[in-house]
Amino acid sequence: MDKKTLFIIAAIIVAGIMYSNFNPYASCKRDLKRAYPDLDNQVLALLAADQCGKK
């Protein structure tokens, strides 16, 4: 692989990491997990859908 291909691959990986850490829905879900650490995953998913606005 040449440098251009490696640069494109690295850019895609960085963009994916940035999106997963900075999108509002993921941030809301992380905040809910911190606020309610003992909730079951299914209940947490329902709460996230209601509170975070993703339908």
Beta strands, then each sheet from edge to edge (+ up, - down):
end
